[in-house]
């Protein structure tokens, strides 16, 4: 059973864990990491075939609170959008981030602002309220997908919600720049049918082959993905929420998880390597000792310069491999 100490409050635990992680990934990200701006060259990879100077020649100024939404927005906007993502550093905790004056200026001058919502990036809500923009379009993902305060904020791990966001971002671009509506439609079509094809196929394949497979996880970031893949989450929701929020999990929850691992009630264990607390580290060690395959996910793009699809596809491949090893399928 786990003997790991109780998890400290989020302010210390999550930041200390991320500080350790950033050292480990520094070498990997050195070549691929971008500046705070996630701009249109990345978006041009969608292969729409439209020349950069087509249409009105207008460029929509976009600010995304987090780089996972920023990556999608950039690729959908192509040569007609310049996207600046505020959270780009794997060492920055979006929950605890403190906005800068530069962030405020970016939001105040943006034509389109994309925030996650559901309490995940409250600092972004404050930026919007204190920096009103004339005619600015705002997308709050939580409101779009109908997740209220207190719900699971990790909507970028829900495949269904990702596609809803793609639709809404494109609609926002067309509203702001109607002269380039056809261009944005082409970008969206190529992004969904070609760029995201490996991501979509992995989700479909995993669901078809492993639906109903019981799994364990380190925090609630995994829950929307497990639902999208048709997997059965056995870890108590109270534990998942506590770890995501940086609060102390109960002894009863830890005992339950220990028994699930010991008795091999879960087939795989999935954990967020950017928030690997002592309790999580103990569970990972126990799972490996019990012969339970372990897969990892991260909260933000890793490496920082990856696209949304590169990041998610790599993680899905890891989960698929763990499931294959656990089930023999």
Secondary structure, DSSP 8 states (H G I E B T S, - for coil): ---------HHHHHHHHHHHHHHHHHHHHHHH---SEE-HHHHGGG-----TT-TT---EEEEEEEHHHHHHHHHHHGGGEEEEEEE--TT--TTT----HHHHHHHHH-SEEEE--TTTTHHHHHHHHHS--TT-EEEEHHHHHT--TTS---GGG-HHHHHHHHHHHHHHHHHH-GGGHHHHHHHHHHIIIIITHHHHHHHHHHHHHHTT-EEEESSGGGHHHHHHHT-EE-S-HHHHHHHHHT----HHHHHHHHHHHHTT--SEEEEEGGG--HHHHHHHHHHHHTT-EEEEE-SS-SSTT--HHHHHHHHHHHHHHHHHHHH--
